[in-house]
């Protein structure tokens, strides 16, 4: 625990009294921060219930304290101004940011997955939703928008393989896989060419022709790097050639490295849900 003189903005200490506030937070698996004063009033902040926090440094005279749950070096004692707390709960470490005398914390809502993208440098939150037996693309778009999100695009194999369940890049490279996340959601599992809608509409210079360029409508996904032949099966037309496949889904395919497939936009019998997302701001 990292203890400083400070106050949590937009919070108060009315109510609970716990003279062991710091220890209580330390022992609680979901607690990320303890806020308390010299009289023993205590407020704990839990990971699952917290999306944003701001902590302002104060002085000893204010008699207010904040204790961050973080991992500190065991063999050195770094200067205070070089310590930046990191929340190591769940699979995504979340670093506090500091500007002047203010610490700020921000994470995805609930159990949404955080992806930090590099071009441009943004953070995107994603979550797959199951709507078995199937859902049309237009309805998938509506469901995401109704929760304040978008039908999300993907920028890498890391993102599309996470949707299927594989979270570590090294596991991708040596062809080792975790049980599929989609299978976990969809009772009974999914078959080959079954999956979930993602954003992406084919964007050829000549409409109705075959190309591997897709445009994203989620307003934050950029580039087509995730759609190379290693990660995407882009055939352009259906098996029988009776309709074009100009939209995208994350699916189980016969080739294990390929996790994105182009599918018909109007509707197929194979998409059991969708992946919603939003840009963290």
C-alpha positions as CSV (number, residue, x, y, z in Angstrom):
1,X,0.0,0.0,0.0
2,X,1.2,3.5,-0.9
3,X,0.0,6.0,1.7
4,X,0.0,9.8,1.1
5,X,-1.7,12.9,2.4
6,X,-4.6,13.3,0.1
7,X,-8.4,13.5,-0.6
8,X,-10.6,11.7,-3.1
9,X,-12.4,14.3,-5.2
10,X,-16.2,14.1,-5.3
11,X,-16.2,11.7,-2.3
12,X,-17.0,12.1,1.4
13,X,-16.1,10.3,4.6
14,X,-19.5,10.3,6.2
15,X,-20.6,6.9,7.4
16,X,-18.2,4.0,8.0
17,X,-15.7,4.1,10.8
18,X,-12.8,1.7,10.5
19,X,-9.6,2.4,12.4
20,X,-7.9,-0.4,10.3
21,X,-8.9,1.2,7.0
22,X,-5.7,0.5,5.2
23,X,-5.4,-3.1,6.4
24,X,-9.1,-3.8,5.4
25,X,-8.4,-2.6,1.9
26,X,-5.2,-4.6,1.7
27,X,-6.9,-7.8,2.7
28,X,-9.9,-7.2,0.4
29,X,-9.2,-8.7,-3.1
30,X,-11.2,-6.1,-5.0
31,X,-10.2,-3.0,-3.1
32,X,-7.9,-0.6,-5.0
33,X,-7.9,2.5,-2.7
34,X,-8.6,3.5,1.0
35,X,-9.6,7.0,1.9
36,X,-9.6,7.9,5.6
37,X,-9.0,10.6,8.2
38,X,-7.4,10.7,11.7
39,X,-10.8,10.0,13.4
40,X,-11.1,6.6,11.7
41,X,-13.7,7.5,9.1
42,X,-13.0,5.3,6.1
43,X,-14.2,4.8,2.6
44,X,-13.0,1.9,0.3
45,X,-13.1,1.9,-3.5
46,X,-13.5,-1.4,-5.2
47,X,-12.3,-2.3,-8.7
48,X,-15.5,-3.7,-10.1
49,X,-17.5,-0.7,-8.9
50,X,-15.1,2.0,-10.0
51,X,-14.6,3.5,-13.4
52,X,-12.9,6.8,-12.6
53,X,-11.2,8.3,-9.5
54,X,-9.2,11.5,-8.9
55,X,-7.0,12.0,-5.9
56,X,-5.6,15.4,-4.9
57,X,-2.5,15.6,-2.7
58,X,-3.0,17.6,0.5
59,X,-0.8,18.4,3.5
60,X,-0.5,16.9,7.0
61,X,-2.6,19.7,8.4
62,X,-5.7,18.5,6.5
63,X,-5.6,15.2,8.4
64,X,-6.8,13.3,5.3
65,X,-5.1,10.2,3.9
66,X,-5.2,8.0,0.8
67,X,-3.7,4.6,0.5
68,X,-3.2,3.1,-3.0
69,X,-3.1,-0.6,-3.4
70,X,-0.1,-1.2,-5.7
71,X,3.1,-3.3,-6.0
72,X,6.2,-1.5,-4.8
73,X,9.8,-2.6,-5.3
74,X,11.0,-5.0,-2.5
75,X,14.7,-4.2,-2.9
76,X,14.8,-0.5,-3.5
77,X,13.2,2.7,-2.1
78,X,12.3,4.9,-5.1
79,X,11.8,8.6,-4.7
80,X,8.2,9.5,-4.1
81,X,8.0,11.6,-7.3
82,X,9.0,8.5,-9.3
83,X,6.3,6.2,-7.9
84,X,3.2,5.8,-10.0
85,X,0.7,3.3,-8.5
86,X,-0.5,0.4,-10.7
87,X,-3.7,-1.5,-10.1
88,X,-3.0,-5.2,-10.6
89,X,-6.4,-6.6,-10.3
90,X,-7.9,-8.8,-13.2
91,X,-5.9,-9.4,-16.4
92,X,-5.3,-5.7,-17.3
93,X,-2.9,-3.7,-15.1
94,X,-4.2,-0.1,-14.9
95,X,-1.7,2.7,-14.1
96,X,-2.7,5.8,-12.2
97,X,-1.7,8.9,-14.1
98,X,-0.3,12.0,-12.4
99,X,-0.7,15.6,-13.5
100,X,0.7,18.2,-11.0
101,X,-0.7,17.2,-7.6
102,X,-3.6,15.1,-9.0
103,X,-3.7,11.3,-9.5
104,X,-6.3,10.0,-11.9
105,X,-7.6,6.5,-12.5
106,X,-9.7,5.2,-15.3
107,X,-10.7,1.8,-16.5
108,X,-13.4,0.1,-18.7
109,X,-16.9,-0.4,-17.3
110,X,-17.5,-3.6,-15.5
111,X,-15.7,-6.6,-17.0
112,X,-15.1,-5.0,-20.4
113,X,-11.7,-5.7,-21.8
114,X,-9.1,-2.9,-22.3
115,X,-7.0,-2.7,-25.4
116,X,-4.3,0.0,-25.8
117,X,-3.8,0.8,-29.5
118,X,-0.7,2.5,-30.8
119,X,-1.8,4.1,-34.1
120,X,-3.4,6.3,-33.0
121,X,-2.6,6.0,-29.3
122,X,-6.1,5.4,-27.8
123,X,-7.6,2.9,-25.4
124,X,-10.6,0.9,-26.5
125,X,-12.9,-1.2,-24.3
126,X,-14.7,-4.3,-25.8
127,X,-17.1,-7.0,-24.7
128,X,-18.8,-9.8,-26.7
129,X,-22.5,-10.4,-26.2
130,X,-24.4,-13.6,-27.1
131,X,-27.8,-13.4,-28.8
132,X,-28.4,-17.0,-29.7
133,X,-29.8,-18.5,-31.8
134,X,-28.7,-15.7,-34.1
135,X,-28.8,-11.9,-34.6
136,X,-28.8,-9.8,-37.8
137,X,-26.1,-7.3,-38.3
138,X,-28.4,-4.3,-38.2
139,X,-29.8,-5.5,-34.9
140,X,-26.3,-6.0,-33.5
141,X,-25.5,-2.4,-34.4
142,X,-28.6,-1.2,-32.6
143,X,-27.9,-3.3,-29.4
144,X,-24.4,-1.9,-29.1
145,X,-25.6,1.7,-29.7
146,X,-28.4,1.3,-27.1
147,X,-25.8,0.7,-24.4
148,X,-23.8,3.7,-25.5
149,X,-21.2,1.7,-27.5
150,X,-20.5,0.7,-31.1
151,X,-20.2,-2.5,-33.1
152,X,-16.4,-2.5,-32.8
153,X,-13.7,-3.0,-35.3
154,X,-10.4,-4.7,-34.5
155,X,-6.9,-3.6,-35.4
156,X,-4.8,-6.8,-34.6
157,X,-4.8,-10.5,-34.3
158,X,-4.4,-10.0,-30.5
159,X,-7.8,-8.4,-30.4
160,X,-9.6,-10.9,-32.6
161,X,-8.0,-13.8,-30.8
162,X,-9.0,-12.4,-27.5
163,X,-12.6,-12.5,-28.7
164,X,-12.1,-16.2,-29.5
165,X,-10.3,-16.6,-26.2
166,X,-6.5,-16.4,-26.8
167,X,-5.1,-13.5,-24.9
168,X,-1.3,-13.8,-25.2
169,X,0.6,-13.0,-28.4
170,X,3.2,-15.7,-27.7
171,X,0.4,-18.3,-27.6
172,X,-0.7,-17.0,-31.1
173,X,2.8,-17.4,-32.5
174,X,3.3,-21.0,-31.3
175,X,-0.3,-22.0,-32.0
176,X,-1.4,-22.7,-28.5
177,X,-5.0,-21.7,-27.6
178,X,-7.2,-21.1,-24.6
179,X,-10.8,-22.3,-24.7
180,X,-12.8,-19.9,-26.9
181,X,-14.4,-17.0,-25.2
182,X,-17.3,-17.3,-27.7
183,X,-17.7,-20.9,-26.8
184,X,-17.9,-19.9,-23.1
185,X,-20.7,-17.5,-23.9
186,X,-22.6,-19.6,-26.4
187,X,-23.9,-22.7,-24.6
188,X,-22.8,-25.8,-26.5
189,X,-20.0,-24.1,-28.3
190,X,-19.8,-22.9,-31.9
191,X,-18.9,-24.7,-35.1
192,X,-16.7,-23.8,-38.0
193,X,-17.7,-20.4,-39.6
194,X,-19.9,-19.6,-36.6
195,X,-19.1,-16.4,-34.6
196,X,-19.9,-12.9,-33.7
197,X,-20.4,-9.7,-35.7
198,X,-17.7,-7.0,-35.7
199,X,-17.6,-3.7,-37.5
200,X,-16.2,-3.4,-41.0
201,X,-17.7,-2.9,-44.5
202,X,-15.8,-3.7,-47.7
203,X,-14.7,-0.4,-49.3
204,X,-13.4,-1.0,-52.8
205,X,-12.8,1.8,-55.3
206,X,-15.3,0.0,-57.6
207,X,-18.4,-1.0,-55.6
208,X,-19.3,-4.7,-55.9
209,X,-15.7,-5.8,-56.7
210,X,-13.2,-7.8,-54.6
211,X,-10.7,-6.0,-52.5
212,X,-9.2,-6.4,-48.9
213,X,-9.9,-2.8,-47.9
214,X,-12.6,-2.3,-45.3
215,X,-13.9,0.9,-43.7
216,X,-14.8,1.2,-40.0
217,X,-17.9,3.0,-38.8
218,X,-17.1,2.9,-35.0
219,X,-15.2,6.2,-35.3
220,X,-12.1,4.9,-33.6
221,X,-10.7,1.9,-35.5
222,X,-8.1,2.8,-38.1
223,X,-6.2,0.6,-40.7
224,X,-6.6,-2.9,-42.0
225,X,-3.6,-4.6,-40.4
226,X,-5.8,-7.2,-38.8
227,X,-7.1,-8.3,-42.2
228,X,-4.0,-9.9,-43.6
229,X,-4.1,-13.4,-45.0
230,X,-2.7,-14.9,-41.8
231,X,-5.5,-13.6,-39.6
232,X,-8.4,-13.1,-42.0
233,X,-10.3,-15.4,-44.5
234,X,-11.5,-12.9,-47.1
235,X,-13.2,-14.7,-50.0
236,X,-15.5,-11.9,-51.2
237,X,-18.4,-14.1,-52.2
238,X,-20.4,-16.9,-50.6
239,X,-19.5,-20.6,-51.1
240,X,-22.2,-20.9,-53.8
241,X,-21.4,-17.5,-55.2
242,X,-25.0,-16.3,-54.8
243,X,-24.2,-13.2,-52.6
244,X,-21.2,-10.9,-51.8
245,X,-19.6,-11.1,-48.4
246,X,-18.8,-7.4,-47.6
247,X,-19.1,-7.4,-43.8
248,X,-16.9,-9.0,-41.1
249,X,-17.3,-11.4,-38.2
250,X,-14.9,-13.0,-35.7
251,X,-15.4,-16.7,-36.3
252,X,-13.9,-20.2,-35.8
253,X,-12.4,-21.1,-39.2
254,X,-10.8,-24.3,-40.5
255,X,-7.4,-22.5,-40.4
256,X,-6.6,-21.8,-36.8
257,X,-4.7,-18.6,-37.4
258,X,-7.6,-17.0,-39.3
259,X,-10.1,-15.5,-36.8
260,X,-11.8,-13.0,-39.0
261,X,-14.1,-13.9,-41.9
262,X,-16.0,-11.9,-44.4
263,X,-19.7,-12.6,-44.4
264,X,-22.9,-11.4,-46.0
265,X,-24.2,-8.1,-44.6
266,X,-27.9,-8.8,-44.9
267,X,-27.8,-11.7,-42.6
268,X,-26.5,-15.2,-42.1
269,X,-27.4,-18.1,-39.9
270,X,-24.0,-18.2,-38.3
271,X,-23.6,-15.0,-36.2
272,X,-24.7,-15.7,-32.6
273,X,-23.8,-12.3,-31.2
274,X,-21.7,-9.3,-31.6
275,X,-18.7,-7.5,-30.1
276,X,-19.5,-4.0,-28.7
277,X,-16.8,-1.4,-27.9
278,X,-16.1,2.2,-27.1
279,X,-13.2,4.5,-26.9
280,X,-12.1,5.5,-23.5
281,X,-11.8,9.3,-23.2
